[in-house]
Amino acid sequence: MTRLATAHILLAVTGGVAAYRAADLASQLVQAGAKVDTILTEGAAQFIQPLTFAALTRRPVHTDLFAPWSGDALGHLSLARDAEVMLVAPASANAIARLSLGLASDLLGAVALSTSAPLIVAPAMEHGMFHHPATQSHLQTLRDRGATVVGPAHGRLASGAIGDGRLVAVGELLDAVRQALGRDGPLAGIRIVLTAGGTREALDPVRYLGNRSSGKMGYALAYAAIDLGAAVHLITGPVNLPAPAGIEVTEVESAAAMHQAVGDATRSADVLIMAAAVADFRPRHRQTQKIKKQPDTEPLTLELKRNPDILASISHTGLIKVGFAAETEDLLANAEKKLTAKTLDMIVANDATATIGSGTSTAIILRPGQRPESLPEMTKEALAQHILEQVAEIVTRNKSGATR
């Protein structure tokens, strides 16, 4: 279960053509399990009806600052109290100015002044309005107060012009909400370097040696770390997955490039999680031209050279190291050897054939001095949450001065 599944989100929709996209945002928040309250400004109601959000969220939509209070429903005070995150999307130039100035003559302004929830603002307007010094000043004021500004994106605007002012993708807004929810989590302030995907070792300009890794496990771990409040640096091989928004991402291709990136990133990290499927070998000689089929050169012989073991080579005082053992035989024995040989704090062992490229995994977690923990088959998202909870436990133990 992700942090979104138990969250209470206040979505404020302001006037602009992009208001229609807030309906998709509300729907995806609800599908993720969140409870969503919606504020519709007077301008927003010119573009989209309250009934749309009432149907999607199955909750009342709020439009009037002076709506009667009844029972425990105390108008703007209840909305402010219950919200875990306040998300203004789309945020018009007018709404941004009013939030910056602290005006409370409408429901949005009154709630914004009353809530202690983190504020996320997603601007959407014409290019000139966004870049006007007044708008930029108001956005900076909100940032200085702790608000997160997401976007805008560059592209075609309502006027037909191309410029800055599009509401960012819904996925990017969901990522921003997850980061805001996790900011006080058990890994808040902890810097995690995380690797994902497979590596590619070039044979010639068009061919490479690789593996079937999809990167799903590593990316699930990145989201799980965000949910617990960690600052994540994702070092990823080539994958067909969108990286979480708002984190540091380094894209690499070869094992050597990943080795260099991990070495650089872990100098200031607290945790290293190596979920990438790094190639054990690379061609000793990379051909500068495409290898041609020649009748007199069969069979083709490739001479391979061993790649460095990235996880074993990284050793910093206090760095928590988590590895993965994807094996096709002797799973537990091979995982135990790696746990000891690489001086790991934890290793996650699973069957390579069943796991690589799959959406689920059956894993065994090993930690020094503890009995192996065998887990049932579960989604990689659920496994990632379990792994990060264990990492949080190790971090807490280390902070308390306990030794491994």
C-alpha positions in Angstrom: 0.0 0.0 0.0 1.5 3.3 -1.0 1.3 6.5 1.1 -1.3 7.8 -1.3 -3.7 5.0 -0.4 -4.3 6.5 3.1 -3.9 10.2 2.2 -6.4 13.1 2.5 -5.8 15.5 -0.4 -7.3 18.9 -0.9 -7.4 19.7 -4.6 -8.1 23.4 -5.5 -9.0 24.0 -9.1 -8.7 27.6 -10.4 -9.9 29.3 -13.6 -8.3 28.3 -16.8 -8.7 26.0 -19.8 -6.5 23.4 -18.0 -9.2 23.0 -15.4 -10.6 20.0 -17.4 -7.3 18.1 -16.7 -7.9 18.4 -13.0 -10.7 15.9 -13.4 -8.2 13.3 -14.5 -6.0 14.3 -11.6 -8.8 13.8 -9.1 -9.8 10.5 -10.7 -6.2 9.1 -10.5 -5.8 10.3 -6.9 -9.1 8.4 -6.0 -7.9 5.3 -7.9 -4.7 5.4 -5.8 -6.8 5.2 -2.7 -6.7 8.9 -1.6 -9.6 10.8 -0.1 -10.0 13.9 -2.2 -11.8 17.1 -1.2 -12.2 19.7 -4.0 -12.4 23.5 -4.0 -13.6 25.0 -7.2 -13.1 28.8 -7.6 -15.6 31.0 -9.4 -13.3 31.1 -12.4 -12.9 27.3 -12.5 -16.7 26.9 -12.5 -16.7 28.7 -15.8 -14.7 25.9 -17.4 -15.9 22.7 -15.5 -18.9 21.9 -13.4 -18.8 20.9 -9.7 -20.8 17.8 -10.5 -17.8 16.4 -12.4 -15.6 16.3 -9.3 -18.5 15.2 -7.0 -19.0 12.2 -9.3 -15.2 11.4 -9.4 -14.5 11.8 -5.7 -17.9 10.8 -4.3 -17.5 13.8 -2.0 -19.1 17.3 -1.9 -17.4 20.0 -3.9 -16.7 23.3 -2.1 -17.2 26.6 -3.9 -18.5 29.1 -1.3 -16.6 30.6 1.6 -19.9 31.5 3.3 -21.6 28.1 3.0 -23.4 27.3 6.2 -21.5 25.2 8.9 -23.2 22.2 10.3 -22.1 19.6 12.9 -18.4 18.9 12.5 -18.3 20.5 9.1 -16.8 23.9 9.8 -16.3 25.2 6.3 -12.8 26.4 5.5 -11.5 25.4 8.9 -12.5 21.7 8.4 -10.9 21.6 4.9 -7.7 23.2 6.3 -7.6 20.8 9.3 -8.2 17.6 7.3 -5.8 18.2 4.4 -2.5 16.4 4.4 -1.5 18.1 1.2 -3.1 21.1 -0.5 -2.7 21.0 -4.3 -3.6 23.9 -6.5 -3.9 22.6 -10.1 -4.2 24.4 -12.3 -3.0 27.5 -10.6 -3.9 30.7 -12.6 -1.9 33.9 -12.4 -4.7 35.4 -10.4 -4.8 32.5 -7.9 -1.0 32.6 -7.5 -1.0 36.3 -6.8 -3.8 36.0 -4.2 -2.0 33.1 -2.5 1.2 35.1 -2.4 -0.5 38.1 -0.9 -2.4 36.1 1.6 -5.8 37.3 0.4 -8.7 35.4 2.1 -11.8 36.8 0.5 -12.6 33.5 -1.2 -12.6 29.9 -0.1 -9.2 29.0 -1.6 -7.5 31.9 0.1 -9.1 31.3 3.5 -8.2 27.6 3.5 -4.6 28.4 2.3 -4.2 30.7 5.3 -5.7 28.2 7.7 -3.9 25.0 6.8 -0.6 23.7 7.9 -0.5 21.1 5.1 2.3 21.4 2.5 1.2 23.5 -0.5 1.9 22.4 -4.1 1.2 24.9 -6.9 1.0 23.9 -10.5 0.9 27.0 -12.7 -1.0 27.0 -16.0 -1.4 30.2 -18.1 -0.1 32.0 -21.2 3.6 32.3 -21.7 3.7 36.1 -21.2 1.7 35.9 -18.0 3.9 33.2 -16.5 7.1 35.1 -17.3 5.8 38.5 -16.1 8.0 39.8 -13.2 4.9 40.0 -11.0 4.0 36.3 -11.5 7.7 35.3 -11.0 7.9 37.3 -7.8 4.7 35.8 -6.4 5.9 32.3 -7.2 9.2 33.0 -5.5 7.4 34.3 -2.4 5.4 31.0 -2.3 8.7 29.0 -2.6 10.3 31.0 0.2 7.4 30.0 2.4 7.9 26.4 1.7 5.5 25.8 -1.2 6.5 23.4 -4.0 6.0 24.8 -7.6 5.6 22.2 -10.2 5.9 23.3 -13.8 4.7 24.7 -16.0 5.5 22.6 -19.1 6.5 23.9 -22.5 4.3 23.3 -25.4 1.2 24.3 -27.3 -1.0 26.7 -25.2 -4.7 27.5 -25.4 -4.0 30.5 -27.7 -2.2 28.2 -30.2 1.1 29.7 -29.4 4.1 27.6 -28.3 5.6 28.5 -25.0 5.8 28.0 -21.2 2.5 27.6 -19.5 1.0 24.1 -19.9 -0.1 22.3 -16.8 2.4 19.5 -16.2 1.4 15.8 -16.7 -0.8 14.3 -14.1 1.9 11.7 -13.3 4.2 14.5 -12.3 1.6 16.0 -10.0 1.0 12.6 -8.4 4.8 12.3 -7.8 4.9 15.8 -6.2 2.0 14.8 -3.9 3.8 11.6 -2.8 7.0 13.6 -2.0 5.0 16.0 0.1 3.3 13.2 2.0 6.6 11.6 2.7 8.5 14.6 3.9 8.2 13.7 7.6 8.6 10.0 7.0 11.1 7.7 8.8 13.7 8.3 6.0 13.4 12.1 6.0 16.8 13.6 5.6 18.3 10.2 4.4 20.1 10.2 1.0 19.6 7.0 -0.9 21.5 6.1 -4.1 19.5 3.5 -6.0 20.4 1.7 -9.2 17.8 0.2 -11.6 17.6 -1.5 -15.0 20.1 -3.5 -16.9 23.4 -2.4 -18.5 24.5 -2.7 -22.1 28.0 -3.7 -23.2 28.7 -2.6 -26.7 30.0 -5.1 -29.2 30.1 -2.7 -32.1 28.3 0.5 -33.0 24.9 -1.2 -33.3 25.0 -4.4 -31.1 25.4 -5.0 -27.4 25.4 -7.6 -24.7 22.5 -7.1 -22.3 19.8 -8.8 -20.2 16.0 -8.8 -19.8 15.8 -6.5 -16.8 12.9 -4.1 -17.1 13.9 -1.8 -14.2 10.5 -2.3 -12.5 12.0 -3.3 -9.2 14.4 -0.4 -9.0 11.8 2.1 -10.0 9.4 0.7 -7.4 12.1 1.1 -4.8 12.5 4.7 -5.8 8.8 5.4 -5.2 8.9 3.5 -1.9 11.8 5.5 -0.8 10.0 8.8 -1.7 7.0 7.6 0.3 9.2 7.3 3.4 10.7 10.7 2.9 14.2 9.9 1.5 16.1 12.1 -1.0 16.6 9.7 -3.9 19.4 9.7 -6.6 18.3 7.1 -9.2 21.1 5.8 -11.4 19.4 3.9 -14.2 20.3 1.8 -17.2 18.1 1.9 -20.4 14.5 1.3 -19.5 11.0 2.1 -20.8 9.7 3.6 -17.6 9.2 7.2 -16.5 11.4 8.3 -13.6 9.7 9.8 -10.6 9.5 13.5 -10.9 11.5 15.7 -8.6 14.4 13.4 -7.9 17.9 13.3 -9.2 18.3 10.9 -12.1 21.5 9.8 -13.8 21.1 7.8 -17.0 23.9 5.4 -17.9 24.4 2.5 -20.4 27.4 0.4 -19.5 28.6 -1.2 -16.3 31.7 1.0 -16.3 29.5 4.1 -16.5 27.3 2.9 -13.7 30.3 2.1 -11.6 31.6 5.7 -12.0 28.2 7.2 -11.3 27.6 5.1 -8.2 31.1 5.9 -6.9 30.5 9.6 -7.3 27.0 9.6 -5.9 27.7 7.5 -2.8 30.3 10.0 -1.5 27.5 11.9 0.2 24.9 9.1 0.6 23.6 7.3 3.6 22.3 4.2 1.7 23.1 2.4 -1.5 20.6 0.0 -3.0 21.9 -1.9 -6.0 18.8 -3.2 -7.8 20.3 -2.9 -11.3 21.1 -6.0 -13.3 24.7 -5.2 -14.1 26.5 -7.2 -16.8 29.2 -9.4 -15.3 31.3 -9.3 -18.5 32.0 -6.9 -21.4 33.7 -7.5 -24.7 37.5 -7.2 -24.4 37.6 -5.3 -27.7 34.7 -3.1 -28.9 34.6 -3.1 -32.7 34.6 0.3 -34.3 32.6 -0.9 -37.3 29.6 -3.2 -37.5 30.6 -6.9 -37.4 29.9 -8.4 -40.8 28.7 -11.9 -41.5 31.6 -13.7 -43.3 31.2 -17.2 -44.7 34.8 -18.0 -43.8 34.6 -16.7 -40.2 32.2 -19.1 -38.6 31.8 -19.5 -35.7 32.3 -16.0 -34.3 34.3 -15.9 -31.1 33.8 -13.1 -28.6 36.5 -12.6 -26.0 34.9 -11.2 -22.8 36.5 -9.3 -19.9 35.1 -9.3 -16.3 33.4 -6.1 -15.2 34.1 -4.8 -11.7 31.7 -5.7 -8.9 30.2 -2.3 -8.2 28.6 -3.1 -4.8 31.7 -4.9 -3.5 33.9 -2.0 -4.5 32.0 0.7 -2.7 32.9 1.0 1.0 32.3 4.2 2.9 32.1 4.5 6.7 28.5 4.4 7.8 27.1 3.6 4.3 24.3 1.1 4.4 24.5 -1.3 1.5 21.6 -3.4 0.1 22.1 -5.9 -2.7 20.1 -8.2 -4.8 20.9 -11.8 -5.8 19.0 -13.0 -8.9 20.0 -16.6 -9.2 19.0 -19.6 -11.3 20.3 -22.2 -8.8 21.3 -22.6 -5.1 19.4 -19.3 -4.4 19.9 -19.2 -0.6 23.5 -20.4 -0.6 24.6 -17.9 -3.3 22.8 -15.1 -1.5 24.4 -15.9 1.8 27.9 -15.8 0.1 27.2 -12.4 -1.4 25.9 -11.0 1.9 29.2 -11.9 3.6 31.6 -11.3 0.7 30.3 -7.8 -0.1 29.8 -6.8 3.6 26.1 -6.0 3.0 23.5 -4.9 5.5 20.8 -6.7 3.6 20.4 -8.8 0.4 17.2 -9.6 -1.5 17.3 -13.0 -3.1 15.0 -14.2 -5.9 14.7 -16.5 -8.8 16.2 -14.7 -11.8 14.1 -16.5 -14.4 10.7 -15.9 -12.7 11.5 -12.3 -11.6 13.3 -10.5 -14.4 10.8 -8.6 -16.5 7.9 -9.7 -14.3 5.5 -7.5 -12.4 5.7 -9.8 -9.3 8.5 -11.4 -7.2 8.9 -14.1 -4.6 11.9 -13.1 -2.5 13.9 -14.1 0.5 15.5 -11.3 2.6 18.7 -12.0 4.4 20.4 -9.8 7.0 23.5 -10.6 9.0 22.8 -12.5 12.2 19.1 -12.9 11.4 17.1 -15.8 10.1 16.2 -15.6 6.4 12.7 -14.0 5.8 10.8 -15.8 3.0 8.1 -13.7 1.5 5.1 -14.8 -0.6 4.7 -13.8 -4.2 3.8 -10.1 -4.3 3.9 -7.1 -6.6 7.2 -5.4 -7.0 5.6 -2.3 -5.5 4.7 -4.2 -2.4 8.1 -5.8 -2.1 9.8 -2.4 -2.5 7.8 -1.1 0.4 8.8 -4.0 2.5 12.5 -3.6 1.6 12.4 0.2 2.4 10.7 -0.5 5.7 13.6 -2.8 6.6 16.1 -0.1 5.4 14.4 2.4 7.7 14.8 0.0 10.6 18.5 -0.3 9.9 18.9 3.5 9.7 17.1 3.9 13.0 19.2 1.2 14.6 22.4 2.8 13.3 21.3 6.2 14.6 20.7 4.7 18.0 24.3 3.5 18.1 23.6 -0.2 17.8 26.2 -2.3 15.9 25.5 -4.9 13.3 
